[in-house]
Amino acid sequence: MDVKIITCLAEIDPAGWNALTGVGYPFLRHEFLSALEDSGAVSGQTGWQPRHIVITKGNQLLALMPMYLKSHSWGEYVFDQSWAEAYQAHGLAYYPKLLTSIPYTPCQGARLVISKTADSAEIIGLVLKFIHRQAEAQAASSWHCLFPDTLLKNSLHSAGLIIREDIQFQWFNRNYATFDDFLQTLTASKRKMIKRERRKVDEQGIALLRLEGSAIHDWHWQAFYRFYALTYLKRRSQPYLNLTFFLQLAETMPEQLQLIIAIKEQTPVAASLFFIGTDTLYGRYWGCAEDYDALHFETCYYQGIDYCIQQGLRRFDAGAQGEHKITRGFEPVTTCSAHWIKDGRFAQAIGDFVQRESNHVERYKSSATSNLPFRNDRPCPIK
């Protein structure tokens, strides 16, 4: 087997990449990762240098893993800046580090894709040895795998990596026929709250327009991007992504894009962008021109729930963080990351920190679960 690094997605055939990954998880598609690179959102200038791992045997593609050489920790949604500060306090460099992740995307999914004809254990062992050699060659302090699927997480845990857990809030479809069916599973107070919030949007004279695929035209993207950029500019920061990135997605993978535009007096005032997976809807980006009562909840959450029910999608992943999701029927879900630290002393210290942190995470999840808004007679929460 031949293991090598490619420094841009253009070095590998898109059809071959997608044939191995599938297209049900949109963020691992060749088109998505290429748009990040082609638009400049991922580059040496932005601190994301592509170092993708590709394993072949002859002409057969056996495995692939997206990987980046990072010079910072921005855009990851797993926060290790305190680890970097500890390195600095001891006169050591934490950056660069190696990172397996989907840039700017805190969505759980496959991170190492292996052909069904290959031995998974052998491939994982080969990849880890290769990463260790790359860390030496690149003077990297560590390797981090963010939001992996359960299979890879378990394999990395068995290989001795540090597993760090966190909580997100996701909505699950229990075969609801309508949005009202979902509301009937909630307590009366939360049911009334959601109905009131949806009514407020209508009372403010705001209509919601749902567009998919090729129905999303350039002017829609222009409006969406203005709102998306405003969410960063309001915090005195620059957006991670540019309009070129979104326009390229519109050209290369339109069938997995859905845009919700809020319109008041024939003028767009807010928008949110979703990605459609095989059984999951992913809510990713949002922005507004000015604040409107309950519009964020309608545009980012209720429209997504409605769509999942209509299309029979099993799950709605509306993004990281957001305790306000709990009262709207989003349940706490454990996510994780895996970490290999080259320096044994820091590996021990970070492992101890993660173990202590995990106790807090478990208590937080238990508390969040106890505050779910469902009636006592509805089905048990999904684990």
C-alpha positions in Angstrom: 0.0 0.0 0.0 1.2 3.5 -0.8 0.5 6.3 1.7 1.0 9.8 0.5 0.1 13.4 1.2 -1.8 15.6 -1.3 -1.7 19.3 -0.8 -4.9 20.2 -2.7 -8.0 18.3 -3.7 -7.3 19.0 -7.4 -4.6 16.3 -7.2 -7.2 13.5 -6.9 -10.1 12.6 -9.2 -13.4 13.9 -7.9 -15.3 10.9 -9.0 -12.9 8.5 -7.3 -13.0 10.6 -4.1 -16.8 10.7 -4.0 -17.1 7.0 -4.9 -15.3 6.2 -1.7 -16.9 8.8 0.6 -20.4 8.8 -0.9 -22.3 12.0 -1.1 -24.8 11.5 1.8 -22.6 13.5 4.2 -22.2 16.7 2.2 -19.1 18.1 4.0 -16.8 15.3 2.9 -17.7 15.6 -0.7 -14.9 16.6 -3.1 -16.9 19.5 -4.2 -17.3 21.0 -0.6 -13.6 20.6 0.3 -12.5 21.9 -3.1 -14.7 25.0 -2.7 -12.9 25.8 0.5 -9.5 25.5 -1.2 -10.5 27.2 -4.5 -12.1 30.2 -2.7 -9.0 30.7 -0.5 -10.9 30.0 2.7 -8.5 27.2 3.3 -4.9 28.0 2.5 -1.5 28.8 4.0 -2.6 32.4 4.3 -5.6 31.5 6.5 -3.6 29.0 8.6 -5.2 25.9 7.0 -2.6 24.1 4.9 -4.1 21.0 3.2 -2.2 17.8 4.0 -4.8 15.2 2.9 -3.8 11.5 3.4 -4.5 9.2 0.5 -3.8 5.4 0.6 -3.7 3.4 -2.7 -2.8 0.0 -3.8 -1.9 -0.1 -7.5 -4.6 2.0 -9.1 -7.2 1.3 -6.4 -8.1 4.0 -3.9 -8.2 2.3 -0.5 -8.6 5.1 2.0 -8.5 8.9 2.4 -8.5 11.4 5.3 -8.8 15.2 5.1 -6.0 16.7 7.1 -4.5 20.2 7.6 -1.4 21.7 9.1 -2.7 24.5 11.4 -0.9 27.5 12.7 -3.8 28.5 15.1 -7.0 27.0 16.5 -9.7 29.3 14.9 -12.7 27.8 13.1 -12.5 24.4 14.8 -15.2 24.5 17.5 -13.1 22.3 19.8 -11.2 24.7 22.0 -7.6 23.9 22.8 -6.2 27.5 23.2 -5.4 26.8 26.9 -3.2 23.9 25.8 -1.3 26.2 23.5 -0.9 28.7 26.3 0.5 26.0 28.5 3.1 25.1 25.8 4.0 28.7 25.5 4.4 29.1 29.3 7.0 26.2 29.2 8.9 27.8 26.2 7.5 25.2 23.7 5.6 25.6 20.4 2.1 24.1 20.2 1.8 25.3 16.6 1.9 24.0 14.0 -0.3 21.1 14.7 -2.0 18.5 12.5 -5.7 18.5 12.3 -8.3 16.1 10.7 -11.5 18.1 10.5 -13.9 19.7 8.2 -12.9 23.3 8.3 -15.4 25.6 10.0 -17.9 22.8 10.3 -18.7 21.2 13.8 -20.7 18.4 12.3 -20.1 14.8 13.3 -19.3 12.4 10.4 -16.7 10.2 8.7 -13.1 11.5 8.9 -11.2 8.4 7.7 -13.0 6.6 4.8 -11.8 3.1 4.1 -12.7 0.9 1.1 -14.8 -2.2 2.0 -12.0 -4.3 0.3 -9.4 -3.1 2.8 -8.7 -4.2 6.4 -9.9 -1.3 8.6 -7.6 -2.1 11.5 -4.6 -2.3 9.3 -5.5 1.0 7.6 -6.0 2.8 10.9 -2.6 1.5 12.2 -0.9 2.6 9.0 -2.5 6.1 9.1 -1.4 6.6 12.7 2.2 5.7 12.0 2.2 7.9 9.0 0.8 10.8 11.1 3.5 10.3 13.6 6.1 10.6 10.9 4.4 13.7 9.5 4.4 15.3 12.9 8.2 14.8 13.0 8.7 16.1 9.5 6.5 19.1 10.0 7.7 19.9 13.6 4.0 19.5 14.7 3.2 19.2 18.4 0.2 17.0 17.9 -2.6 15.5 15.8 -6.3 16.2 16.5 -9.4 14.5 14.9 -12.5 16.5 15.4 -16.1 15.2 15.4 -15.3 11.7 14.1 -18.0 9.1 13.7 -18.4 6.5 16.5 -16.4 3.8 14.7 -13.3 5.9 14.3 -13.6 7.3 17.8 -13.6 3.8 19.2 -10.6 2.8 17.1 -8.6 5.8 18.2 -9.6 5.3 21.8 -8.3 1.7 21.6 -5.1 3.0 20.0 -4.5 5.1 23.2 -5.6 8.6 22.0 -7.1 11.0 24.4 -10.9 11.2 23.8 -12.5 14.6 24.7 -16.3 14.9 24.9 -18.6 17.8 24.4 -22.4 18.4 24.0 -24.4 19.7 21.1 -28.2 20.0 20.8 -30.0 18.1 18.0 -33.6 17.5 17.0 -34.9 14.0 16.3 -37.8 13.1 14.1 -40.0 10.4 15.7 -42.1 9.8 12.6 -44.1 13.0 13.0 -46.7 13.6 10.3 -46.9 17.3 10.9 -45.3 20.1 12.9 -48.4 20.0 15.2 -47.7 16.3 15.9 -44.3 17.4 17.2 -45.8 20.2 19.3 -48.2 17.7 20.9 -45.2 15.9 22.5 -44.2 19.1 24.4 -45.5 20.5 27.7 -48.4 23.0 27.3 -46.2 26.0 28.2 -43.5 25.2 25.6 -46.1 24.4 23.0 -47.6 27.8 23.5 -44.2 29.5 23.5 -43.4 28.0 20.1 -46.8 28.9 18.6 -46.4 32.4 19.9 -42.9 32.8 18.4 -44.1 31.6 15.0 -47.1 33.9 15.2 -44.8 36.9 16.0 -42.9 36.5 12.8 -46.1 36.6 10.8 -47.4 39.6 12.8 -44.2 41.6 11.9 -45.2 41.1 8.2 -42.3 38.7 7.5 -42.8 35.8 5.0 -40.4 32.9 4.6 -39.2 31.7 1.2 -37.7 28.3 0.9 -35.4 27.7 -2.1 -33.5 24.6 -3.1 -30.8 23.7 -5.6 -30.9 25.6 -8.9 -33.8 27.7 -7.7 -31.3 29.7 -5.7 -30.1 32.4 -8.0 -27.1 34.8 -7.8 -29.2 37.6 -6.2 -30.3 35.2 -3.5 -26.7 34.3 -2.7 -25.8 38.0 -2.7 -28.5 38.7 -0.1 -27.6 35.7 2.0 -23.9 36.5 2.0 -24.5 40.1 3.1 -26.5 38.8 6.1 -23.9 36.0 6.9 -21.0 38.5 6.8 -22.9 40.9 9.1 -23.0 38.3 11.9 -19.1 38.5 12.0 -18.9 42.3 11.4 -21.2 42.9 14.3 -18.6 41.2 16.5 -15.8 43.2 14.8 -14.4 40.1 13.1 -14.1 38.9 9.5 -16.1 36.0 8.1 -14.3 32.8 7.6 -16.0 32.2 4.2 -16.4 34.4 1.1 -19.0 34.7 -1.5 -16.9 32.8 -4.0 -17.1 29.7 -1.8 -20.9 29.7 -1.7 -21.3 30.4 -5.5 -19.0 27.5 -6.2 -21.1 25.2 -4.0 -24.2 26.4 -6.0 -22.5 25.3 -9.2 -21.1 22.0 -8.0 -23.5 20.5 -5.4 -26.8 22.5 -5.7 -28.9 19.4 -4.9 -27.8 19.5 -1.2 -28.4 23.2 -0.6 -31.4 24.8 0.9 -31.8 28.6 1.5 -34.5 30.2 3.7 -35.0 33.9 3.0 -37.1 36.1 5.3 -38.8 38.8 3.3 -40.5 41.9 4.7 -42.1 44.4 2.4 -40.6 42.6 -0.6 -37.1 43.1 0.8 -34.9 40.3 2.2 -34.1 40.9 5.9 -32.6 37.6 6.9 -31.5 34.2 5.6 -30.2 30.8 6.7 -28.5 28.1 4.8 -29.0 24.4 5.3 -27.3 21.3 3.8 -29.3 18.2 3.1 -27.8 14.8 3.9 -29.1 11.3 3.5 -31.1 11.3 6.7 -30.0 14.6 8.4 -30.6 18.3 7.8 -27.6 20.5 8.7 -28.2 24.1 9.7 -25.0 26.0 9.1 -25.1 29.7 8.4 -27.4 32.6 9.4 -27.6 36.3 9.3 -30.0 39.3 9.5 -30.0 43.0 8.6 -31.6 43.9 11.9 -33.2 42.2 14.9 -36.8 41.0 14.6 -38.6 39.2 17.4 -38.3 35.4 17.2 -37.1 35.5 13.6 -33.9 33.6 14.4 -35.9 30.8 16.0 -38.2 30.6 13.0 -35.6 30.8 10.3 -32.9 28.6 11.9 -35.0 26.0 13.9 -38.7 25.8 13.1 -38.2 25.9 9.3 -35.7 23.1 9.7 -37.9 21.0 11.9 -40.8 21.5 9.4 -38.6 20.4 6.5 -37.4 17.3 8.4 -41.0 16.3 9.1 -42.1 16.9 5.5 -39.2 14.9 4.0 -38.9 12.2 6.6 -35.4 13.1 7.6 -34.3 11.5 10.9 -32.2 14.2 12.5 -31.7 18.0 12.5 -28.2 19.2 13.4 -28.6 22.9 13.8 -25.0 23.6 14.7 -22.8 23.9 17.9 -23.8 25.4 21.2 -27.1 27.1 22.0 -28.8 26.2 25.2 -31.9 28.0 24.0 -32.4 25.0 21.7 -33.4 22.8 24.7 -36.8 24.5 25.3 -37.5 24.1 21.6 -37.1 20.3 21.5 -33.4 19.9 20.8 -31.8 17.1 22.8 -28.3 17.0 24.2 -26.0 14.7 22.2 -22.4 13.8 23.0 -19.8 14.7 20.4 -16.1 14.0 20.7 -12.6 14.7 19.5 -9.5 12.5 19.6 -6.0 13.9 20.4 -2.5 12.5 20.0 0.1 14.7 21.8 3.7 14.0 20.8 5.3 15.2 24.1 4.6 12.5 26.8 4.5 15.0 29.7 1.9 17.2 28.0 0.0 14.1 26.9 -0.3 13.1 30.6 -1.3 16.6 31.7 -3.9 17.0 28.9 -5.3 13.5 29.5 -5.8 14.4 33.2 -7.5 17.7 32.2 -9.8 15.9 29.8 -10.7 13.3 32.4 -11.7 16.1 34.9 -13.5 17.9 32.1 -15.5 14.8 31.2 -17.2 14.8 34.6 -18.5 18.3 34.1 -19.7 17.4 30.6 -21.6 14.5 31.9 -23.2 16.5 34.6 -24.1 19.2 32.1 -25.7 16.7 29.8 -27.7 15.2 32.7 -28.9 18.7 33.6 -29.9 19.6 30.1 -31.8 16.3 29.7 -33.7 17.0 32.9 -34.8 20.3 31.3 -36.2 18.9 28.1 -39.7 20.3 27.3 -41.4 17.0 26.5 -44.4 15.5 28.2 -43.8 12.6 30.5 -45.8 10.2 28.2 -43.8 10.8 25.0 -41.0 8.4 23.9 -37.8 8.3 25.8 -35.0 10.6 24.6 -32.7 9.2 21.9 -29.3 8.4 23.3 
